[in-house]
Structure formats: C-alpha cells, structure tokens
Amino acid sequence: MSEKWVQAWGQAHSALSFFYYPSCEKTYRMVIKSAIQGKRIKLELSNECAKNDVKIGSVTVAKCNKNGDFIEDYEKITFKGEKTFCIKKGEVITTDVADIEVEVGEYFCVSIFVEKGALRSGNLIDNVELITVKGDVTQTPKIENQRRTRDGVREFASKVLKMYFHKPIPIVQSVKLLNETDAKSIIVYGDSISQQGYWTNMFSERIYNEFPGKYSVINKSIMGNRLLFDYNKRFFCKGLFGIGGMNRIQRDILSYSDCEYVILALGTNDFLQYNTIAAPKSEKPTVQQFFDGVIEFNEKLKKDGKKLIVFNILNFGEAIDSRPEKEAMVKEFNQKLMENKHLFHGVYDQASLVVNPEKPNCTKKEYLGKDYIHPNKKGGKIVADNVNLDWFR
C-alpha cells in the first residue's frame, strides 16, 4: 500500500515584487495549526520566481504552541541528507522526510534559516503566522518577530491602494504530512478576494468544525490573478499577479493527489483588469471565452478525479476601474453559470447574497473594503457562512 501524503498547508507562488526579502541571514518560522493528523513531514521549497540562487543553512520542525514556542524537541529537516543546501533560481525541491507526531488541531512550526540569497518567490497569503528573526534561530525554542524595513512598503501600499496586504510568506510551497486517516484537501483557487483570507479563513474553520481531521483547506489564490491570461509584463509589479489559472493548474492542483475538491473563485480580474495600468485592452475576454475556460478547467479536473465548485463573480460596480460594459459581462457570465450549474459539482451564487438591490451591478458597501472590490470581515463572514457544506459530504 502506498504512503498517503496530504497537504497540511500550501500556497501558489508568484513574484513578490516590491514585497520581497532582500538577501540577509535570517530565520523564517511558520506556525501552522494542523487540520489533519500526521506522523511524518516533508516540505516543497520553491525558488521559482527568483533572480538568484538561495542557500539554506538549516531547517527544523517542532510541535509548538500558537505563538511558535516549542513544546517538544525539534527535528532537523535535510535535503539529500545535507543540512545545508542550495535551491537554484527557478527550482522547486522536495526535502527529505522527518519524524513528527501531529494530531488534529495541534500546532507545529517550520523554521528555515536562509544563509544567502534574496527571496522573491512566495505569496502574501493570510492563513499562517510568520515570525522573522535575524540569524540562525531554527533551534531556539522561543523567538520574537523582528520588524523589517520593507514592512513600511507593504503598509504604504495598503493605504494607497485601499486593500489589505499580508506579510509575504516566502520559499515554502507545500507542507505535507504522512496521513493515516484518509484525509483529503480542498484547494481554493482564486485571486486577492480569496487570498486576503476574509472568507477563506472562516470557511476553513467551518470545514474543520464540521469534518474534524477529514479535510485541510489549502488557499492557492494569487492577487490580481486571471483565469485566461498570465500577468501582463508591462505592469510595473513584475510577476506579482502570477501565471494564469489555466496555466498553473498542473503546478497548483493536478500534482497533488490528496486534493478531492477545488473551489474556483477567479473571474473578477478577467473582466475588471483589461484596459487599465495592469493589462491592455487587447486582453479583454468575451463572456463565452471565459465560460469555455471554466468548462475546460472542469474537464481537466474531472479527468484527474477531482470535483469542481464554481463561485460566481461579486458585483464591482463601485470600483474605480469598473465600466458599464465590464459590469454587463459579469451579469451575463453569472447568469450563464447558473443556467449551466448541472455541469459542475457545485455552483455558489455569492453575488446575490451581498448585492445592493438599489444598484444591481454593485455589492452593498457594508460588505466591502475601502476599494469597493474586496470583501471586509463582515462580507467575508456572510460568504463563508453560506457555502453549502453538503458538497463535501
């Protein structure tokens, strides 16, 4: 019988752009609450979007409390038997296996000391605590986060763009546990609306409470991401919006046999981003092209034994880049999706939950952040609370 490895945590990598970590000797400690059981661990480490090689000086894993303080002795994680190793530019590696006994609901932490190399590959994902400290403290039981200069860049961007940017999580692409309880993963595949965590983290908590130990929810969303197009190279945030949903399906979904369900929450940027500083007018899709893309996406998953749940697109009529023709395309796609919901494992009409009845092309402002695109905590909660959990039974 083959071993069953299940993702306890994972993310989709894109270029960190202005949010990257310059080269310096620093430890990165990720604190993860496990939704599944496991007795061994291995990591996927990615340098895919980098301009340089990265030298790893040490990696450890330990059970901990929610603050990242060790509660048991640490274990070293190696690559090809070596404690110190290099991840080449553009490379993704899988570490050797280490022993760790993790039960459902317990915390564990992964500590990585980067000896040399700027970290440009990762994601600004908000579902894990990251502690950063200068020097090699991978074996130190208790550490405190040290603020970095570039945190100011992130905070400034949040203020100017009126959207939330989480502290970037570099290097780690996937944390896998050897599972003995037939657990599965649910992959959320979206853009910044999902990446920010306002609905995804609450949804993950609902899944955890309803199906303890059965599923881990893995958020593989990328800000600015589109289904049909990769990031446009003319945009000054080079690579931040990632390769398109159709082109990253093998990397982020199909290569993981533990995945049983996929939630597709892309489309906002396909219809909103064209003819802006982020993408040219030539990248305007038709509704039929986008719908055909969703159908093709579904067929790829079905061939791999995975089930697709499609979220329709939230109305963005109050957003600065909105135009009547863009709003009309969203309305047409949402209607087309509902008319063809029998083609998918599930279709979720989130737009109707939060629509402004007085302005049907808009979402109620009480559910939105200051940019009038991204849901706030209240909007995230109503979306998360109304996902049909029967789809996962």
N, C-alpha and C positions, 0 to 999 in steps of 0.2 A: 504494500500500500504506500503510495507516495505521500510525502510530507505536505501538510496544508499550511501555507504561509498566507497571512491575512494582514492587510494594511491597518495599522493602528492609527497612523497619521500620514498625510501626504499632501503635496501641493503640485501645481503646474508651474514650471519655471518660465520666466520671461526675463528680459534685461532689466536690471534695477535702475538704470539710467541715473538721474541725479541722486537717487536714494542709496547708491551703492556704498560698500565699506572699503575705504582706501586701505592699502597694504600696511599692516602693522601686526605685531604679535598680540593676539587677542583670543580669549576663550568665549565661545558661544554655547550657552546652556539652554536647551529647550526643555520645558516642563510640560509633560503630556499626561492628561487623565485618560486612562485606557477604558474604552467601552467594551473591550473583549478580553478574553483570557489568553495567556501565552506562557510558554516555558523557555523559549529561546528568542533571540533577536538578531536581525541583520538590517543594515542600512543601505539605501541607494543615495549616493552623493553625486551631485551634478555640478559641473563647471561649464555647462552647455553655452551660456551666453557671455562667456568671459573673453577678455582680450589677452589673458596671461595664464600661465600655469599657477596652480595653488599647491603649496606644500603644507601637509597636515602633520603636526608634531605629535599629537596624542588624541585619542578618543576614548571616552569611558561611558558606561551606562550604570545607573543605580536606581533602586527604588527610593522614593523621596516623599516629602510632604508637598502640599500645594505651592509652597514657596520655593521649592527646588532644593531644600536641605536634605541631604542623605539620611535615610533611616536604616539602611543596611550598607554593607561594604560594596564598593564599586567593582565592576568588571571591566577589563580593558577590551576594546574592540580593535582588531587589526585588519589589514588588507594584505592578502597573500602572505600571511604570517608576520608582517612587518608592522611595528608600532608607528613608525614614521613613513609616510608615503606621499607621492605626488599625484594630483589629479590634473591631467593635461588640459589645455584650452579646448573647449568643445566636448570634453569627455564626460561620460557618466559611468560610475563604478558601483559595484556591489561589494560590501565588506564581507569579511569572514563572519561566522556565526559566534555569538557569545551567549552564555547562560544567564537567564534572569527569569524568576517566577513572578508573573504579574497576574493578579486576579481582576475581575471586572470591577471598575470603579476606583482602582488604585492608581496612584501617581508614580511615574518614573521619569528620569531625566537623561538626556543625551548631551554630553559635554564634548565640544570639539575645539581643540587648540589649533588655530591657523598660524603657522610659523612664518609664512611668507606668501604674498600674493593678494591683490585686490579682489574683492568678492562682488561680482557684477551679475551673478545668476541667482534668482530666487523669486520671491513674491512678497507682497505686502499683505499677507493673509492674517486675519484676526480670529484665530481659534486656538492659539497656543501662546504660552508665556515664554519670552526670550530674555535671558539675562546675559549681558555682555560685560566682560572684565578684561583689563589689560593683563598680559602674561599668561602662563600656563597654570590654570587653577582647575584643571579637569579632575584632579584627585582630591580637591578641597571640599569637605562636606558642606560648608555653608559659605555662600558668596553673596555680595550685594551688587546690584546693577550700577554701572558707571555710565552716566550720560555722555553721549558723544556729540561733537560739534555739529555733525550733519543732522542731528535731531531738529535743529533750528530750521534747516532747509525743508524738512518734512512738515513742520508746524506752519511755516510760512506758506507753503503750497496749499495746505489745508485751509488756511484763512483766505487766501486769494481766490482759490477755485471753489470755495464753499462746500468742500466734501472731505470725508474722513480718510486719512492715510495712516494705516497702522505701521508700526515698526517693522521694517523688512526682515524676512526670515531667509537667510542665505544658505547655500550649499545643499541642505538636505532636501531630497526629492520624495523619499518614502521611508517610513519606519515600519518594518514588518515583524510580526510575532508568529512563532510557530504555535498554531492553534489546534486544540483537540476537541472542540465543541461544535464544529461545523459552522463557525461564524462566517458571515459574508460582509461585503462592503457595499455601501450606497455612495455613488460618486455624484456630487453636484458639479455641473459643468456650465458655468455661466460667466458673467462679466463682473464689474465692480459692484453691482447691486447685490450679487451673491457673495462676492469676495469680502465686502465690508463686515459681514457677519451678523447684520441686524436681523435677518430672518433665518439664516443658515444655522447659527449657533442655537437659537431657540428650537428650531426643527430637530437638530441633533439631540438636544435634551429630551424632546418628546419621544424620539426613537429609543433613546437609552432607557427611559422610564417604562415605555410600553413593551419593549423587547430586550430586556437586560441580557447582555452578553451575546446577542444574536447578530447585531449589526454595528459596524463602525461607519460613521458618516465622514466621507473624505471630500473636502472642498477643493476642487481643482478649477476654480474660477480665476480669471485674469482681467484686471481692469481694462476697459476700452476694447475688449475682445469682440470679434465678429465671427459669425459662422462661416461666411463665404470668402472673406479676404484676410490675408495676413496684415500685420501692421504696415502702414504706409511709410516708406523710407524718407519721405520729405518731412515728416513730423519731427520736431526738434527733440522730443523724448524718444530717442532711438531705441526701438525694440520693446518699449515698456508695455505696449498693448498686445504683445505676443503673436505667435503664429496663429492663424485662424482655426476655428473649431473643427472644420473638416480635415485640416492638415495635421492637427495634433492628436487625433483620435487614437492612433496606434500607440503613441508615447504615453498618453494620459489615461487611456481606458483599456484598449484591447490587450495590452501587455500584462494586465492584472487579472489573473484567473479567479481571484476572490470576489471580483465585482459581480453582483447579481442585478442591481438596478442602477440606472443612470437618470438623473434629473437634468433635462436640457433647459437652461434658462438664458439662452442667447437670443439676440434679435434687436435689442434696443439700439446698439451701435451700428448694426447693419443699416437701419433706417434713419438714424439720427446723425451719424458721423459724416456722411458724404457731404461735399461742398462746404467744408469747414477747414480750419487750420490742420486738422488731423487727417483728412482724406479728401481727394479731389472729387469733383462732380462725376467723373467717369466711373467711379466705383459705386454709383447708385444702382441698387438691385431692383428688379421688379418683384412684386409680391409672389408671382409664380416661380421665379427663380429661387427665392428664399424658401418657399414651401417645398419645392422639389429638393432643395438641400436638406431640409428636415426629413423628408421621406428617405433620401439616400442615407442619411445618418442612421435612421431607424433600421434600414436593411442591413447595414454593416453590423449593428449591434445584435440583431436577430440571428445572423449567421454565426455569431460568437456565443449565442445562448444568453444574451443579456436583454433586459426589459427596459423600455424607454417610457419615461413620464415627461411630458412636454408642458412647460409653463407658457401661457400666452404673455403678451408684452404689456407692461404697465403704460398707461397713457402719460405722455410727457409734454402736453400742450403748453405748460407754463415755462418750460426750459428755454434758455437763451438761444439755442440752435434749432429750436422747433420751427417748423413751417407748415402751412396747411396741407401741402402735398405729402409731407412726412407723416403727419397725423392721419391722413386718409389711408396711407399704406398700412399703418398699424391697425386701424379699424378693419381694413379688408383682410389682412392676414389673420387677425384674431377670429373673425367670422369664419374664414375658410378652415381654420384649425378646429373650431367647434363642430363644424359640419362634417369633419372627417376624423373625429376623435376615436372612432372604432378602429382606426388603423394602428393605434398605439396602446400600450399597456394602460396608460392614463393620460388625461389632459386636465390641467388645472387652470380654471378661469380666475386668476388672481386679480386681473384688471377690474372685473365687475365688483369685487369686494370693496375696492377703495376709490372707485370712480366718483367724480364730482357730478351729481345729477344735473346741476345747472350749467356745467361745461363738460359735456360728454367726452371731449378729447383731452381732458385733464384729470389728474388724480387729486383728491382732496388735499389741500395744503397741510392739514393737520397730520397727515401721514408721511410727509416729505421733509427732507433736509432743506437747507437754505439754497441749494442749487436747483430745487424742484425737479430733480430726476431720481435721486436715491432715497429710498425709504428711511425714515428715522426709526427710533426704537419702537414707537407706537405702531408705525406702518409695518415694521418687521414682525412684530408680535402678531398682528392680525393675519398676515400672510402665513406665518409659521403655524398658527393655531388652527388654520382651516385646511391644511394639507390632509388629504384622505389617507389615514394610516392603514386602511384596509388594503391598499395597493401592495403593502409589504407583508401581508399575511400568507 
